[in-house]
Amino acid sequence: MNPERLAPRLFGRRVPLVLVAWLAAVWVTLWGDLSVGNVLGGLVAGLVVTWLLPIPVLDPGLRVRPVALVSFLVWFAWDLVLSTARVVFWVAHPGPPPSQVVRAPLRTTSDSMVVLVLVALSTVPGTLVLEVDGQELVVHVLGRRGDATQIARADVADLESRIVRAFGTRRDREELG
């Protein structure tokens, strides 16, 4: 679709019609009366606001790839089940569970990808991101016997790869190699 149709120029400035329509809907909702006058007033208010206060176009740095997204979601759901079972086992097991703090390097430099990795890691039972130190995460790992360093680093790298494949830009994918 042609972006000129969704954001035509009005006196030299772009006016996003979708935002104007949204502002008009908010206007009508606030007035609480669906009438021709309120809709026209909302459209005029929306046009004036978007023309006087232009919003810059922001790119969050996310691209959704449906096949990679489904693959990530299935893998993530399975990881949630396994991690929950591991934590439940150690909660029911007498004695303190094994825990360790691990430094795991990240390969991506994209803030969006790092945030998604942080959210995903913190969602999984038994892992918690304690700190982000440059291109390295400090992660608390619960329920892994022995030296969990290599396992945790491999898990973080696998999660990062899956997230970048599902949501990353071309540059993000190139960073992973």
Order of alpha helices (4+ residues) and beta strands (2+ residues): alpha-beta-beta-alpha-alpha-alpha-beta-alpha-beta-beta-alpha-alpha
